[in-house]
Amino acid sequence: MKKGQLTATQIISLVLVLGAAVIIFIFWYNYSEFVRSSTPDETCRQSILVRATVPRNLQEYVPLRCSPKKICFSLSNRDECKQFIGEENVFKIKLSTNEEIAARQIEETIALAQYDCWSMTGKGQLDISSGTDKDVADYITDNFFSDEAKPFCLICSRIALSNDLLNTEKGKRILEKVDVIDYMENNRVPGSKLTFLQIFTNEQISSFPKKFEEALNIEGLQNTDQIALVFSQIVTKKVDPFTDAFGKAINFAALAATPTFALTPVQGLVGVGIKVAITAVEGLTVGGIALYNNKKNFKTVNTFCGRFTSAKGEVYGCSFVAPVDYRDVKLMNDLCKGGVLGNL
Amino acid sequence: MNNQFNFNKKALFSVVISIVIAVLGIILFLLFYYKIITPQQYTYEQQNAAKALEKIKAKINSMGDEQRVEMLVQGFSDEWFLAGWGKNDLDRPDKCFFSSCICICKGKGLRNVARECQANSFCEKLQGYEVIELKEFEGSGGNVKQQGIITFSATSPFKRIEIEKNLSKKSLKIYGYK
């Protein structure tokens, strides 16, 4: 063999190395394409899943690719939601001219957004707190040795009303007809035999008791023109996370202390608009522990308490998705005290 | 025959070793690429601050004259503050040059705000504002907590701010609420 001539082994090695490089490139390219072409929900879902399952020291390399869906309800093509001025990726829904249909459109959109949020975050069973920028020592101190439980949160959607809905008689009539709870109680999730309510409550309840419906007409409603669907998660060190999370988490009690709201323009108008947050108040007014004993009243707020799927091993806690008044900074801060994941 | 088998075994071993070395080489190259060639310019915290400032600027530029809009600013895990300087303010950070500007700066903003904003800050120029006024309130309808800056802290992940723009008066008002 001449000096400098390649042996068969070297050629095979070279081919194999090139082959491996090509495979790695194809994998990388396809992953990038997948990320680019995926829907925002799918991208977010994948990033949550990957982050919850990869080893802790790799989690910082898996960014949470989640941004809230921005939904604007409007009666016309011209009117925009001023709440989203200067923001990108706003999804505008022009409501039907028929008031009944328009009200159903609002109900359906909110119910689906809440369902998507719950489903995207692994139905509350994935440890989304993992992979934050805190170092391990801080994380452990904050979550396992601190008396104050700090929930993490993710803003799944922001839903706003345009001026023409807020300031016209027709808009007000439409908002008066909106009843998200009723919609969730009587409509099935697409592709499922169960209603939204059954899915949100693990099939425990199929209808609201009369007493509870009466409780909806409570005083202290605040009006808002924007709600946020917030996924919040609290990590605890106990096997009984419900008691631990809600018993000591004064942050969560803020839900009870905060007057609920209706997505409606008319001050003091009770019984209209988006009333889902009231359930959280109903469950928590008696105190943290009462919620544990009185879980059946905690209806439209999707809740999961138990052991999380986490790369950190045995991690327990509670998660829920709740619609909250986006303008209520105090409540938002209480639900997100441990940190906000994703973008606003 | 036996020799051929031995040769094949040797060749196979050599190929496997080559593949292992090649794969390790590729992994090292990728790590080198991500860590050295494309270093993270800013920390997560700084990226957040820059993003928040961009969003505030986008709101200001998109809102109409005499309009008042509100927004939530996603918080930080350290202490930062928002400050602003009109065209007529002399004591501006160098980053603003001759324009009016708003800056988000690391620190508490306790002493010389302009000096604190010289380093470890992000600034955005805004054209045409002679007056930029910032105030921080205790709560909605509460007392003024401080003037000139709006603070962010780790204990409050969100801060509500209100922006009021008046082009005829060439003024911009930004209010922060605890």
Interface residues (C-beta under 8 A of the other chain):
Chain A: A8 T9 I12 S13 L16 V17 A20 A21 I24 K82 Q83 I85 G86 E87 D133 K134 C153 Y326 R327 V329 M332 N333 C336 K337 G339 V340 N343 L344
Chain B: A11 S14 V15 S18 I19 A22 V23 I26 Y44 E45 K51 K55 A58 K59 I60 N61 S62 M63 Q67 V69 E70 L72 V73 Q74 G75 S77 T155 S156 P157 F158 K159 R160 Y177
